[in-house]
Amino acid sequence: IQPFMPDLSAKLQGQLGVTDPDTVNFIPEKMPILLPSGHKIGEPSPLIAEIKQDKINELKVRYAGKQSSRPSPGPTSTPTTAVKADPTLAAALEKEVTAQGNIVRDLKAAKSDKDQISAAVAKLLDLKKQLAIAQGVDPAADSKKGGKKSGNSNKQTSQNKEASPSPQAAAAPPPAAAGSSDPAAVAALEQQVADQGNVVRELKAAKGDKDEITAAVAKLLDLKKQ
């Protein structure tokens, strides 16, 4: 075990009370009893800890995307346990989503290499999934809701094909919400319209599935009505 799992081997030797690793860290021709009679072992404890779901969520967030884009934790930094609906994590991810969205738009405006744009779009979509998790939203359930809207009438489908929202149109406040007496609701809808407009543009740039694009456009038009 020692050459391949040194930490586990060290724990095991510590529990066995081995004081000289050289007496056990070798492969003998025959399997003798390496510990003498009457040898006292150390205090036993679990060698491998169970990985809880909170730890899994934390690792997914920490190691998402490319390695070069991940922040390097300092030697004394303590990882924050990811919890469902974490406002602090959500706020940080919102900034990353906005920054990555700007990168995608800049690449498209500069007519950069297709593979480079696709990679940037993929990273943006992954960040949005992480943001949904941090906000306490199940991305899979949210995508299913969007998929149900793909079964609209042919008239609606033709309207969707002609719709190609520009950044200005996507950021424009919904007419119905503009007259609302609740500023918070208006701001929330404006943000949803802007985000969904970005999703539509990214799917079209990445030449995504036709049904997926149609569903995304339908969702955008529905948000604008609100």
N, C-alpha and C positions, 0 to 999 in steps of 0.2 A: 504494500500500500504506500509506503513512504515516498518513493520517487514520483508517484502520480498524485497523491493526496497528502502532502506533507503536514498540513494543519490538522487533518483528521488523525494522521499517524501520531503526531505529537500529543494530541488529546488522549489517544488510546494508551500511549506509553505512560503519560502522566497518571492515568487512572490505574494502570498496572503497577505503578511505583518503580518504573525502570529508571535507574540513575545513570547508566552508561548506555547510550543508544547504540554504540558499536556492538554490543552483545546480542542485539536483536535485529538490527537492520542489515541483514544479509540473507541469502538464500542457500541453505545447507544442502548437501547431497541427500541427507536423510533428515527426517523431521524429529529432532530430539525435544526434550522438555527444556526450554531455555531459562525458565525461572526455577531457582532452587527450591527444595522442599522447605516449607515454613516461611516462604516469602510473604511479606505483608503488602497487599495492594492498597492503592489510594482510594479516595472517595469516589464512588461511581456516580455518573451523571449522563444524561442523554448526549450522544455524540453528534447527532444531526437534529437541529431544531426544525420544527414545523414552520413552513412559510405561510403566514396568515394572508387573508385577502387584502387587508390594508397595505401590507408590505408589497404585494404583487402590484397593486395600483400605483404605489409610489415608484416602483422600479420601471413600470411602463412609462410614466411621465418623465422620469429622469433620463432614460435611455432611448426616448423616441427620437426619430429623425436621424440625421447624419452625426457621426461622432465629433466632427469638427465644430458642429453648432451647439454641442452640449456644454454647459458651464462646468468648469472643473472645481469641485468642492475643495476647500482648503484642508490642511491636515487636521485642524481642530474643529472643522465644521460638523454639525450634527444633522443628519438628514431628517427632514420634516415628514412625519407620517401622513400620507394622503388620506383624506376622509371624504366621504360623499358630500357634495355641495359645499366645497371649501371656497369661501368668498375671496380670500387672499390669493389662492392659487388661480382662481378664475380671473381675477383682475390682471395678474401677471400674464396669463395666457391670452387675454384679450389684446394686450399690447403686442404680443408676439404675432397674433393673427393679423392685426392691423399692419404691422411692419412687413410681414410676409406677403400680404395682399398688395402692398405698394411695390414690392420687388417683382411680383408677377406682372403687374400693370406696366412697370418700367421695361421689363423684358419684352412684353408684347409690343409696346410702343416702339422699341428699338429694333423690332423684328429679329430677335435673337434666334439662336439655334433651337429647333423644335424640341430636341431632347432636353435641352437646358430648361426650356419653358415647362415641359411636362414634369420634370423633376421638381421644379419650384411649385407647380400646381399640386402635385402629390403631397409635398410637404405641408402646403397650406391646408389641404383637406384633412391631413392627419392632425394638425394643430387644432382644427375646428372640432374634431372628434374628442380630443383631449379636453378642450374647453367645455364641450357638452357634458362630459363626465364630471368635470370639476363643478359644473353648475347643477349637478344632480339629475341630468337628463340622460336617458338611454339612447345613444345614437342609432342603434338598430331599430328601436321602436319609433323614433322620429322619422327614419327613412321609410318605414312601412306606411306611416301616415301620408307621406308625400307620394308614395306609390299608388295609393287608393285613388288619387285625383287624376291618374292617367286614363281612367275609364270615362272621360267626358265625351260629349257628343262630337260628331265630325266638324260641326261649326266651330266649336270651341278649339278643336285641334288645329284647324286652319288659321284661326286667330293667333294661336300660340306660335305657329311656324313663322308668321309675319312679324311677331313681336321680337325685337332685338334691342333690349334696353341699353341705353347709353349710361355712362357713369352719372351724368347730370339727372337723367330720368330716374335712375335707381335711388339716388339720394334725395329726390323730391319727396316731401311729406304727402301722405295719402290725403285726398280731398276730404273724405268723411272725417278723418281724425283731426284735420286742420281746424275744424270748427268745434272740436271737443273742448269741454271745460276742464279736462284733466290734462295738465301739461306733461305729467309723468307718462300717461298712456300714449300721448302723441310722440314723445321722445322714444319710447320703447318701440312703437310701430315704425318710426323712421329708421331706427337701427336695424330692425328686422328686414325692412325693404332694402336697405343698403347691403346687408349681408347676403340676402337672397339674390340680389342683382349680381353680386360678385360670384356666387355659386353658378348662376346661369352662364356668365361669361367664361368662367373657368372650365365648365363642362364643354362648352362649344369650342374653346381653344384646344382642349385635350381630345376633341372629337369623340366625346363619350357616347354611350348608348342612346339611340334616338328616343326611346321611351323614357329614359331617365331625364333627358333634356326637356322633353315635353312636360313631364311631371314638375320639374323645377320651374319652368316658365309659368305653368298653371298656378303654382304656389305663389309666385311673385305677383301675378295679376290679382290673385285673391287678397294678398296683403295690401296691394294698392287700393283695392276697393274698401278695405277696412279703414 
